[in-house]
Amino acid sequence: MNEHVNGWLMAYYDGELGEHRAKIVAAHLETCATCRAELAKLDALRKVLQEVPQTQELMKPQQFIARVGLMLPDRSNRPSWRRWLSAFWQSIPILLLLSWAFLQTLLILVSLGEIALNLGLGSVIPNGLSNISQPSAIHPLPLSLGLSALIGMMLLSWVASWWIRRQGGNPFQMTE
């Protein structure tokens, strides 16, 4: 055999090779000084490793998790106002979207009321509202667009400050 058996030496040394492959490696070792030297290095390495004192046993997974948990910062000691502030901060997008939906619904109802008054469908007016005889001067479309733009800008500014906080910065700190 002209090729070296380096790929099988560790398995041969550990006795993990099948009978046929082990005979081939043993025959090669009789004729190849390079592979015998490599096998001797493996033997020397094993002896060195056996001389190293045993370290303590590995931790059980539950112990490891408990130790890591003890090393983490304790967030339960935060003041209650900080928890409320954090909850408010996280709910801002939902509040903005809900306010936008409420305002859109309100403006649609105002528009429908104006259309009904223009068509004469609102001829029966309750006593308390008798002074409303003409359609309102409020034009819902520009108001709707303005409020939508304002809420959209507030939402985008929240997203921008959230991104800065996520990156570890302070969105309220001025930089030079």
C-alpha positions as CSV (number, residue, x, y, z in Angstrom):
1,M,0.0,0.0,0.0
2,N,1.6,3.3,-1.1
3,E,-0.8,5.7,0.5
4,H,-0.6,6.6,4.2
5,V,-3.4,5.7,6.5
6,N,-3.6,8.9,8.6
7,G,-7.4,9.1,8.2
8,W,-7.8,5.7,10.0
9,L,-5.0,5.9,12.6
10,M,-7.2,7.3,15.4
11,A,-9.9,4.8,14.8
12,Y,-7.3,2.0,14.6
13,Y,-5.7,3.2,17.9
14,D,-9.1,3.3,19.6
15,G,-10.0,-0.2,18.2
16,E,-13.0,1.1,16.3
17,L,-12.1,-0.3,12.8
18,G,-13.6,-3.4,11.4
19,E,-11.5,-6.6,11.2
20,H,-10.7,-6.2,7.5
21,R,-9.7,-2.5,7.7
22,A,-7.7,-3.1,10.9
23,K,-5.6,-5.8,9.1
24,I,-4.9,-3.4,6.2
25,V,-3.8,-0.6,8.6
26,A,-1.6,-3.1,10.7
27,A,0.0,-4.3,7.5
28,H,0.7,-0.7,6.4
29,L,2.2,0.2,9.8
30,E,4.7,-2.6,9.4
31,T,6.1,-1.1,6.3
32,C,5.6,2.7,6.8
33,A,7.8,4.5,9.3
34,T,5.8,7.8,8.8
35,C,2.5,6.3,9.9
36,R,4.2,4.4,12.8
37,A,5.6,7.8,14.0
38,E,2.1,9.3,13.7
39,L,0.7,6.5,15.8
40,A,3.4,7.1,18.4
41,K,2.4,10.8,18.5
42,L,-1.2,9.8,19.1
43,D,0.0,7.5,21.9
44,A,2.1,10.2,23.5
45,L,-0.8,12.7,23.2
46,R,-3.2,10.3,25.0
47,K,-0.6,9.8,27.8
48,V,-0.2,13.5,28.3
49,L,-4.0,14.0,28.3
50,Q,-4.4,11.3,30.9
51,E,-1.8,12.9,33.2
52,V,-3.8,16.2,33.3
53,P,-5.8,16.3,36.5
54,Q,-9.5,16.0,36.1
55,T,-11.4,19.2,36.4
56,Q,-14.7,19.3,38.3
57,E,-17.7,17.8,36.6
58,L,-19.7,19.8,34.1
59,M,-22.7,21.5,35.6
60,K,-26.1,20.1,35.1
61,P,-28.3,22.2,32.8
62,Q,-30.5,23.4,35.7
63,Q,-27.5,24.6,37.6
64,F,-26.1,26.4,34.5
65,I,-29.5,28.1,33.9
66,A,-29.7,29.2,37.6
67,R,-26.1,30.6,37.5
68,V,-26.8,32.5,34.3
69,G,-30.0,33.8,35.8
70,L,-28.2,35.1,38.8
71,M,-25.7,37.0,36.6
72,L,-28.5,38.8,34.7
73,P,-29.6,42.3,35.9
74,D,-32.6,42.2,38.1
75,R,-35.4,44.2,36.4
76,S,-38.0,43.6,39.1
77,N,-36.3,46.4,41.3
78,R,-37.3,49.1,38.8
79,P,-39.6,51.7,40.2
80,S,-43.2,51.3,39.4
81,W,-43.3,54.6,37.5
82,R,-40.6,53.3,35.1
83,R,-42.7,50.2,34.4
84,W,-45.7,52.4,33.7
85,L,-43.5,54.6,31.5
86,S,-42.2,51.6,29.6
87,A,-45.7,50.2,29.1
88,F,-46.9,53.7,27.9
89,W,-43.9,53.9,25.5
90,Q,-44.7,50.5,24.0
91,S,-48.4,51.4,23.6
92,I,-47.9,54.7,21.8
93,P,-48.3,53.2,18.2
94,I,-51.6,51.5,19.2
95,L,-52.9,54.7,20.8
96,L,-52.0,56.7,17.7
97,L,-53.7,54.2,15.4
98,L,-56.8,54.1,17.5
99,S,-57.0,57.9,17.7
100,W,-56.6,58.0,13.9
101,A,-59.4,55.4,13.4
102,F,-61.6,57.4,15.9
103,L,-61.0,60.7,14.1
104,Q,-61.6,59.1,10.7
105,T,-64.9,57.7,11.9
106,L,-65.9,61.0,13.4
107,L,-65.1,62.9,10.2
108,I,-67.0,60.3,8.1
109,L,-70.1,60.8,10.4
110,V,-69.8,64.6,10.1
111,S,-69.6,64.2,6.3
112,L,-72.7,61.9,6.3
113,G,-74.5,64.4,8.4
114,E,-73.7,67.3,6.0
115,I,-74.8,65.2,3.1
116,A,-78.1,64.4,4.9
117,L,-78.7,68.0,5.6
118,N,-77.9,69.0,2.0
119,L,-80.4,66.4,0.7
120,G,-83.1,67.6,3.1
121,L,-83.1,64.4,5.1
122,G,-82.4,66.2,8.3
123,S,-85.6,68.3,8.3
124,V,-86.7,67.0,11.7
125,I,-84.2,68.5,14.1
126,P,-84.4,67.9,17.8
127,N,-85.2,71.0,20.0
128,G,-81.7,71.3,21.4
129,L,-80.2,71.4,17.9
130,S,-82.6,73.9,16.3
131,N,-79.9,76.5,15.8
132,I,-78.1,74.2,13.4
133,S,-80.0,75.0,10.2
134,Q,-77.2,75.3,7.8
135,P,-74.5,72.8,6.9
136,S,-71.4,73.0,9.0
137,A,-68.4,75.1,7.9
138,I,-66.1,72.2,8.7
139,H,-64.8,70.6,5.6
140,P,-63.9,67.1,6.7
141,L,-61.5,66.2,3.8
142,P,-58.8,68.7,4.5
143,L,-59.2,68.2,8.3
144,S,-59.0,64.4,7.7
145,L,-55.8,64.7,5.6
146,G,-54.2,67.1,8.1
147,L,-55.0,64.9,11.1
148,S,-53.8,61.8,9.2
149,A,-50.5,63.5,8.3
150,L,-50.1,64.6,11.9
151,I,-50.7,61.2,13.3
152,G,-48.5,59.6,10.7
153,M,-45.6,62.0,11.6
154,M,-46.1,61.2,15.3
155,L,-46.0,57.5,14.5
156,L,-42.8,57.8,12.4
157,S,-41.1,59.9,15.0
158,W,-42.0,57.2,17.6
159,V,-40.5,54.5,15.3
160,A,-37.3,56.6,14.8
161,S,-36.8,57.1,18.6
162,W,-37.6,53.4,19.2
163,W,-34.9,52.4,16.7
164,I,-32.4,54.7,18.4
165,R,-33.2,53.2,21.8
166,R,-32.9,49.7,20.3
167,Q,-29.4,50.6,19.1
168,G,-28.5,51.6,22.6
169,G,-28.7,55.3,22.3
170,N,-30.9,58.0,24.0
171,P,-33.3,59.7,21.5
172,F,-33.6,62.7,23.8
173,Q,-29.9,63.3,24.1
174,M,-28.5,66.1,22.0
175,T,-25.3,65.3,20.2
176,E,-22.7,67.8,19.1
